[in-house]
Amino acid sequence: MTFSGSLIQNAIYIAQQPPEWPVSAEDWEQAAHERLDAGAFGYIAGGAGAESTMRANLAAFRRWRIRPRMLAGNAVRDISVEVLGMRSPAPFFLAPLGVLSIAHAEAEVGVARASASSGVPLLLSSAATHSIEEVAATNAPRWFQLYWVNDREICASFVRRAEAAGYGAIVVTLDTLTLGWRPRDLRQAYLPFIKGEGCGQYFSDPVFLSRLDKPPDEDPLTAAATMLATFPNLGLTWDDLDWLRSETQLPLLVKGVLTAEDAERAFEHGMDGVIVSNHGGRQVDGAVAALDALVEVRDALPEAVVLMDGGIRCAADVLKAIALGADAVLLGRPYAYALAVGGQRGVEELIQNLMAEIDLNLALAGAHSIRDLDRSWLSAQTP
């Protein structure tokens, strides 16, 4: 599958006027900052503690440099990938981001429609404002991300609903069994779930609703509090994955792995893939950068299905992560900012431009396919 970044770039130049939409990840962030209130922007942009993990994610990419190869005869290129049967025209998927209604009224449905129009898959969050079924109705290529709450029957219900609605895999987030300490949110006393945002999966779930005396539309505060009460689940262990494996025939991935040992345990318990992630720096302040953890995991498991997220902002980041062993990467905050700026249309524009940038960078690096990249295309820089 081919894609020409030059066509996108040339269209901007031929118009001979500044483009309607932001161009870089930094531009999208600035535009979103101007549109969102302090609470919403801080929730999307912020991280845990001193936000050192967020900075480490970005810095890790700067420690690797691409080694371009000349005269490669790569007039035609392929930036598509396939992971566990899910095809994407680009080497990235859209990461599971919760509470997107704080960014734009279209929320997850707007993102899903952008996913459907572009073909780039979406991972729908358990903490979405729109339900599993509403997002499925867009026909977006999709996986479902599961927060494993302390009510196992609710988890099983979510999995059954995702299966019935045609989701291609279940992604279990391991690193958020309780919330990290997030100063930006604490300063604003900002937690959108209290107002019912991000509760769509729960408020549409028959098992969750059976736990309530009154439906959410009659007593929204109690419903939100009940949802939040299911969240801390620090008693979860690796053995619990065996139960989940018995509950579904869908591919299972775990997200939040940062060590080779944990990645190996995941596969021992029947997982089909791992996503190397530190939750965008939102959970453990001072944690290892996701890109550094990717190197460790890939070295230990050369044949396994491994994705990663954390710090992806531009084409060079994508190329470096693929070269270091990711089968695909997950794009997070940039598409939330694009949603805030322009709803579905903003996300479509971001996806198109990032695909164009990836194609052009791949062309100039001298590769024919994104899948050609390995560590020989990079040089490690001494700090």
Rosetta blueprint (number, residue, H / E / L):
1 M L
2 T E
3 F L
4 S L
5 G H
6 S H
7 L H
8 I H
9 Q H
10 N H
11 A H
12 I H
13 Y H
14 I H
15 A H
16 Q L
17 Q L
18 P L
19 P L
20 E L
21 W L
22 P L
23 V L
24 S L
25 A H
26 E H
27 D H
28 W H
29 E H
30 Q H
31 A H
32 A H
33 H H
34 E H
35 R H
36 L L
37 D L
38 A H
39 G H
40 A H
41 F H
42 G H
43 Y H
44 I H
45 A H
46 G L
47 G L
48 A L
49 G L
50 A L
51 E L
52 S H
53 T H
54 M H
55 R H
56 A H
57 N H
58 L H
59 A H
60 A H
61 F H
62 R H
63 R L
64 W E
65 R E
66 I E
67 R L
68 P L
69 R L
70 M L
71 L L
72 A L
73 G L
74 N L
75 A L
76 V L
77 R L
78 D E
79 I L
80 S L
81 V E
82 E E
83 V E
84 L L
85 G L
86 M E
87 R E
88 S E
89 P L
90 A L
91 P L
92 F E
93 F E
94 L E
95 A L
96 P L
97 L L
98 G L
99 V L
100 L H
101 S H
102 I H
103 A L
104 H L
105 A L
106 E L
107 A H
108 E H
109 V H
110 G H
111 V H
112 A H
113 R H
114 A H
115 S H
116 A H
117 S H
118 S H
119 G L
120 V L
121 P L
122 L E
123 L E
124 L E
125 S L
126 S L
127 A L
128 A L
129 T L
130 H L
131 S L
132 I H
133 E H
134 E H
135 V H
136 A H
137 A L
138 T L
139 N L
140 A L
141 P L
142 R E
143 W E
144 F E
145 Q E
146 L E
147 Y E
148 W L
149 V L
150 N L
151 D L
152 R H
153 E H
154 I H
155 C H
156 A H
157 S H
158 F H
159 V H
160 R H
161 R H
162 A H
163 E H
164 A H
165 A L
166 G L
167 Y L
168 G L
169 A L
170 I E
171 V E
172 V E
173 T E
174 L L
175 D L
176 T L
177 L L
178 T L
179 L L
180 G L
181 W L
182 R L
183 P H
184 R H
185 D H
186 L H
187 R H
188 Q H
189 A L
190 Y L
191 L L
192 P H
193 F H
194 I H
195 K H
196 G L
197 E L
198 G L
199 C L
200 G H
201 Q H
202 Y H
203 F H
204 S L
205 D L
206 P H
207 V H
208 F H
209 L H
210 S H
211 R L
212 L L
213 D L
214 K L
215 P L
216 P L
217 D L
218 E L
219 D L
220 P H
221 L H
222 T H
223 A H
224 A H
225 A H
226 T H
227 M H
228 L H
229 A H
230 T L
231 F L
232 P L
233 N L
234 L L
235 G L
236 L L
237 T L
238 W L
239 D L
240 D H
241 L H
242 D H
243 W H
244 L H
245 R H
246 S H
247 E H
248 T L
249 Q L
250 L L
251 P L
252 L E
253 L E
254 V E
255 K E
256 G E
257 V E
258 L L
259 T L
260 A H
261 E H
262 D H
263 A H
264 E H
265 R H
266 A H
267 F H
268 E H
269 H L
270 G L
271 M L
272 D L
273 G E
274 V E
275 I E
276 V E
277 S L
278 N L
279 H H
280 G H
281 G H
282 R L
283 Q L
284 V L
285 D L
286 G L
287 A L
288 V L
289 A L
290 A H
291 L H
292 D H
293 A H
294 L H
295 V H
296 E H
297 V H
298 R H
299 D H
300 A H
301 L L
302 P L
303 E L
304 A L
305 V L
306 V E
307 L E
308 M E
309 D E
310 G L
311 G L
312 I L
313 R L
314 C L
315 A H
316 A H
317 D H
318 V H
319 L H
320 K H
321 A H
322 I H
323 A H
324 L L
325 G L
326 A L
327 D L
328 A E
329 V E
330 L E
331 L E
332 G L
333 R H
334 P H
335 Y H
336 A H
337 Y H
338 A H
339 L H
340 A H
341 V H
342 G H
343 G H
344 Q H
345 R H
346 G H
347 V H
348 E H
349 E H
350 L H
351 I H
352 Q H
353 N H
354 L H
355 M H
356 A H
357 E H
358 I H
359 D H
360 L H
361 N H
362 L H
363 A H
364 L H
365 A H
366 G L
367 A L
368 H L
369 S E
370 I H
371 R H
372 D H
373 L L
374 D L
375 R H
376 S H
377 W H
378 L E
379 S E
380 A E
381 Q L
382 T L
383 P L
